[in-house]
Each structure stands twice: as structure tokens, then as C-alpha cells.
Amino acid sequence: MRRVIAYSLVAAVLATLAGCATTPEDDPVLQGKLNDLDARTTRIERVISNQSLLDMAQSINSLQTQVRMLQGRIDELENMNDALRKQQRALYSDLDKRIGQLGTGGGGSAASGPTGPPPGSEQAAYMQALDSLKNGKYPDAIGGLKQFLTSYPKSDLADNAQYWLGEAYYASGDFASSAGAFQTLLHQWPSSSKAPDALLRLGYAQYEQKQYSDARATLGEVARKYPGTNAAQQAQDRLRQLTGGSEAAPSDSH
């Protein structure tokens, strides 16, 4: 716009000069005015050019800001993805370790089972369900364990079956059903050797459902009720994470 005005002024002056018989070289006053007008025009063009550069610089800064924001979001998503992969690997590793203890007497279900082998059909049904769980066939494991509990509700292995049902639900991502299975064990078999682990895993399932206050209370109960156990140690570790570690959660989810 300024450029147009400047050119219009020049054109007007030139038109005026065209009607005069005297040339600028012959009239010092006129020559001075032309020089002044030329200087003004140069300044106007410089201002217009600087404004264009300023607008371009502002656009570049805006684009750079957007790029930084997008890069930050990408980094955040990558970190979240890495954390989820680590959590999944830890889950499978823990589950495999627990199932691997079944035949070793190292705290798995075999340690709390009967002193003698149960009837063949009962033992076979139980082990078949656990094999499905170990092989990652979670729907088959869930179905087999539920069928076992229906067929052998008084079995010495019933509390273990109930525990592994909770683990199967947890591994499949059904944390609500997992919590329900662990709560059933704690209600029906409060003195089971699987009770400490069931209470611990209940806290984990509550955490996965973002029930942070309930998770804290449950994990605290593990530490108080079963001091000195491996479950208590794990509960204390998770409590430290909840209150100030990498998995810090909101103070209340309700």
C-alpha cells in the first residue's frame, strides 16, 4: 500500500513536470524537491521490505515452535510406549516365574497342595489349565480353571486354582475380573498360603484400574498383615513407586 502511495506521488510530480517547459536541471528548487521525494521513496521501500522480512521471521518462529511441540509429543509417546513394553515384559516374566514354581515347591501352588497326588482326573484338569496359562492361552486357562473350581470346589487345590484364575485374568488385561478372583480367594480361603500373593495382586489390579487410593490401602495391608514375606517386600516397593517414583499416581481417583 505504501509502495502504491509512493509511486502515485512520483507519478503526480512527473505529470506536473510534463506540463512545464522548465526541466529539473534548470530549476534547483525543483531538483531539490525531486531528490527529497526520491529519498522518501527509498525509505518507504526499505520499511516495506523490513516489514516483509519481519512477517517472514515471525512465520518461521511460529513453525519452529509447532515443530518443537510436535517433537515433544512424539518423545512423550515413545517414552510411554517404552514404559508399556517394559511393564508387559515384567508381567510375563513374573507370571512365567510363578508358574515355573509349580513343580519346585518354591512358593508356587505345588507347595500348598496336598501331600499326596489328588485323583487323576482332578490333577489332570488342574495341570491342563495351568499349561494353558503358561503357554499364554488365557481364555483356555480361564475356562479350565473355572471348570475345575465348579467340578472340584472342595479340592485341596481349589485355593490355588482360584489364585491362578486371578493371574489369568490379569495377564489377559481383564483387571476387574482379576481383582474379583483375588477377593474371592481372600474371602473363601483367608488362611491359604496364596493369600499374601493374592492380596498383593489385588493391589496391582486396583492400580491398573486407576483405583489409586484402594491400591495404596491394599498394598499397605499386605505390608502390615504379612511382614517379612516376599509379598510384603513387593508391596512396599510398589508403594514407594506410587508415592514418588516413576509410576507416581494421583492422590485420589474417586
C-alpha positions as CSV (number, residue, x, y, z in Angstrom):
1,M,0.0,0.0,0.0
2,R,2.8,2.4,0.9
3,R,4.6,1.5,-2.3
4,V,1.5,2.4,-4.3
5,I,1.2,5.7,-2.5
6,A,4.9,6.5,-3.2
7,Y,4.6,5.6,-6.8
8,S,1.4,7.7,-7.1
9,L,3.3,10.7,-5.7
10,V,6.1,10.3,-8.1
11,A,3.6,9.9,-11.0
12,A,1.8,13.1,-9.9
13,V,5.0,15.0,-9.8
14,L,6.1,13.8,-13.1
15,A,2.8,14.7,-14.6
16,T,3.2,18.2,-13.3
17,L,6.6,18.4,-14.7
18,A,5.4,17.2,-18.0
19,G,3.3,20.3,-18.3
20,C,6.2,22.7,-17.5
21,A,8.7,24.0,-20.0
22,T,11.5,24.1,-17.4
23,T,13.5,20.9,-16.8
24,P,14.6,19.8,-13.3
25,E,18.2,20.5,-14.2
26,D,17.3,24.2,-14.9
27,D,15.4,24.6,-11.6
28,P,17.4,24.0,-8.4
29,V,14.3,24.2,-6.2
30,L,12.5,21.6,-8.3
31,Q,15.6,19.4,-8.4
32,G,15.8,19.5,-4.6
33,K,12.2,18.5,-4.2
34,L,12.8,15.6,-6.6
35,N,15.8,14.5,-4.6
36,D,13.8,14.7,-1.4
37,L,11.0,12.7,-2.9
38,D,13.4,10.1,-4.1
39,A,14.9,9.8,-0.6
40,R,11.4,9.4,0.9
41,T,10.5,6.8,-1.7
42,T,13.7,4.9,-0.8
43,R,12.9,5.0,2.9
44,I,9.3,3.8,2.3
45,E,10.6,0.9,0.2
46,R,13.1,0.0,2.9
47,V,10.3,0.0,5.6
48,I,8.1,-2.2,3.3
49,S,11.0,-4.6,2.8
50,N,11.8,-4.8,6.5
51,Q,8.2,-5.4,7.3
52,S,8.1,-8.3,4.9
53,L,11.2,-9.8,6.5
54,L,9.7,-9.4,9.9
55,D,6.5,-11.2,8.9
56,M,8.5,-14.0,7.4
57,A,10.7,-14.3,10.5
58,Q,7.5,-14.4,12.7
59,S,6.1,-17.2,10.4
60,I,9.3,-19.1,10.7
61,N,9.4,-18.8,14.5
62,S,5.8,-20.0,14.7
63,L,6.6,-23.0,12.5
64,Q,9.6,-23.8,14.6
65,T,7.5,-23.6,17.8
66,Q,5.0,-26.0,16.3
67,V,7.7,-28.4,15.3
68,R,9.2,-28.4,18.8
69,M,5.8,-29.1,20.3
70,L,5.2,-32.0,17.9
71,Q,8.7,-33.4,18.6
72,G,8.0,-33.2,22.3
73,R,4.7,-35.0,21.9
74,I,6.5,-37.7,19.8
75,D,9.1,-38.1,22.5
76,E,6.4,-38.4,25.1
77,L,4.5,-41.1,23.2
78,E,7.8,-43.0,22.6
79,N,8.5,-42.9,26.3
80,M,5.0,-44.1,27.1
81,N,5.4,-46.9,24.6
82,D,8.7,-48.0,26.1
83,A,7.2,-48.0,29.6
84,L,4.3,-50.1,28.4
85,R,6.6,-52.6,26.8
86,K,8.7,-52.8,29.9
87,Q,5.6,-53.3,32.1
88,Q,4.4,-56.1,29.7
89,R,7.8,-57.8,29.8
90,A,7.9,-57.6,33.6
91,L,4.3,-59.0,33.7
92,Y,5.1,-62.0,31.5
93,S,8.4,-62.6,33.3
94,D,6.7,-62.6,36.7
95,L,3.9,-64.8,35.5
96,D,6.4,-67.3,34.0
97,K,8.4,-67.3,37.2
98,R,5.3,-68.0,39.3
99,I,4.1,-70.8,37.0
100,G,7.7,-72.2,36.9
101,Q,7.5,-72.7,40.7
102,L,4.5,-75.0,40.4
103,G,6.7,-78.1,40.5
104,T,9.6,-76.9,42.6
105,G,7.9,-76.3,45.9
106,G,9.3,-72.8,45.9
107,G,6.2,-70.9,46.9
108,G,4.0,-72.0,43.9
109,S,0.8,-73.9,44.0
110,A,2.5,-77.2,44.5
111,A,3.8,-76.2,47.9
112,S,0.3,-75.6,49.2
113,G,-1.2,-78.6,47.5
114,P,-2.0,-82.0,49.2
115,T,0.8,-84.2,50.5
116,G,-0.3,-87.0,48.1
117,P,-1.3,-86.7,44.5
118,P,-5.0,-85.9,44.0
119,P,-7.2,-88.2,41.9
120,G,-6.0,-88.4,38.3
121,S,-8.9,-86.5,36.7
122,E,-8.6,-83.7,39.2
123,Q,-4.9,-83.4,38.8
124,A,-5.1,-83.6,35.0
125,A,-7.8,-80.9,34.9
126,Y,-5.7,-78.6,37.1
127,M,-2.4,-79.1,35.3
128,Q,-4.1,-78.7,31.9
129,A,-5.5,-75.3,32.9
130,L,-2.0,-74.3,34.2
131,D,-0.4,-75.4,31.0
132,S,-2.7,-73.2,29.0
133,L,-1.8,-70.3,31.3
134,K,1.9,-70.9,30.9
135,N,1.6,-71.0,27.1
136,G,-0.3,-67.7,27.0
137,K,-3.7,-69.3,26.1
138,Y,-5.5,-67.2,28.6
139,P,-9.1,-67.8,27.5
140,D,-8.4,-71.6,27.7
141,A,-6.8,-71.2,31.1
142,I,-9.7,-69.1,32.4
143,G,-12.2,-71.6,31.2
144,G,-10.3,-74.6,32.5
145,L,-9.7,-73.0,36.0
146,K,-13.4,-72.0,36.3
147,Q,-14.4,-75.5,35.3
148,F,-12.0,-77.0,37.8
149,L,-13.5,-74.9,40.6
150,T,-17.0,-75.9,39.6
151,S,-16.1,-79.6,39.4
152,Y,-13.9,-79.8,42.5
153,P,-15.0,-77.0,44.9
154,K,-13.6,-78.9,47.9
155,S,-10.3,-79.8,46.3
156,D,-7.1,-79.1,48.2
157,L,-6.1,-77.3,45.1
158,A,-9.1,-75.1,44.9
159,D,-7.5,-72.1,46.5
160,N,-4.5,-72.4,44.1
161,A,-6.9,-72.7,41.2
162,Q,-8.7,-69.5,42.4
163,Y,-5.4,-67.7,42.6
164,W,-4.3,-68.7,39.1
165,L,-7.7,-67.7,37.8
166,G,-6.9,-64.2,39.1
167,E,-3.5,-64.3,37.4
168,A,-5.0,-65.5,34.1
169,Y,-7.5,-62.6,34.1
170,Y,-4.7,-60.2,35.0
171,A,-2.4,-61.4,32.2
172,S,-5.3,-61.1,29.7
173,G,-5.9,-57.4,30.7
174,D,-9.2,-58.0,32.5
175,F,-8.2,-56.3,35.7
176,A,-11.7,-56.0,37.1
177,S,-12.3,-59.8,36.9
178,S,-8.7,-60.3,38.2
179,A,-9.5,-58.3,41.3
180,G,-12.7,-60.2,41.8
181,A,-10.9,-63.5,41.6
182,F,-8.4,-62.5,44.2
183,Q,-11.0,-61.1,46.5
184,T,-12.9,-64.4,46.3
185,L,-9.8,-66.3,47.3
186,L,-9.2,-63.9,50.3
187,H,-12.8,-64.3,51.4
188,Q,-13.2,-68.1,51.0
189,W,-9.6,-69.2,51.9
190,P,-8.3,-66.5,54.2
191,S,-5.6,-68.9,55.6
192,S,-4.4,-70.1,52.3
193,S,-0.7,-69.9,51.6
194,K,-1.6,-67.9,48.5
195,A,-3.4,-65.2,50.5
196,P,-0.3,-62.9,50.7
197,D,0.2,-63.0,46.9
198,A,-3.5,-62.7,46.2
199,L,-3.7,-59.6,48.3
200,L,-0.6,-58.2,46.6
201,R,-2.0,-58.9,43.2
202,L,-5.3,-57.4,44.2
203,G,-3.5,-54.2,44.8
204,Y,-1.8,-54.4,41.4
205,A,-5.2,-55.0,39.7
206,Q,-6.7,-52.0,41.5
207,Y,-3.8,-49.8,40.4
208,E,-4.3,-50.9,36.8
209,Q,-7.9,-49.8,37.1
210,K,-6.7,-46.4,38.3
211,Q,-8.2,-47.0,41.8
212,Y,-5.1,-45.5,43.3
213,S,-6.5,-44.9,46.8
214,D,-7.7,-48.5,47.0
215,A,-4.4,-49.8,45.7
216,R,-2.4,-47.9,48.3
217,A,-4.7,-49.3,51.1
218,T,-4.4,-52.8,49.8
219,L,-0.6,-52.7,49.4
220,G,-0.3,-51.2,52.8
221,E,-2.4,-54.1,54.2
222,V,0.0,-56.6,52.6
223,A,3.0,-55.0,54.3
224,R,1.2,-54.9,57.7
225,K,-0.5,-58.3,57.6
226,Y,2.4,-60.3,56.1
227,P,5.6,-58.7,57.3
228,G,8.8,-60.3,56.3
229,T,7.3,-62.1,53.3
230,N,8.2,-61.6,49.7
231,A,4.7,-60.2,49.0
232,A,5.3,-57.6,51.7
233,Q,8.5,-56.5,50.2
234,Q,7.0,-56.2,46.7
235,A,4.1,-54.2,48.2
236,Q,6.5,-51.8,49.9
237,D,8.4,-51.4,46.6
238,R,5.2,-50.6,44.7
239,L,4.0,-48.2,47.4
240,R,7.3,-46.2,47.0
241,Q,6.6,-46.0,43.3
242,L,3.1,-44.8,43.9
243,T,4.1,-42.0,46.3
244,G,7.2,-40.7,44.5
245,G,8.6,-43.0,41.8
246,S,8.3,-43.3,38.1
247,E,4.7,-44.6,38.4
248,A,3.5,-41.9,40.7
249,A,-0.3,-41.7,40.6
250,P,-2.8,-39.0,41.6
251,S,-3.6,-38.7,45.2
252,D,-7.2,-39.9,44.7
253,S,-9.0,-41.4,41.8
254,H,-12.5,-41.0,43.3
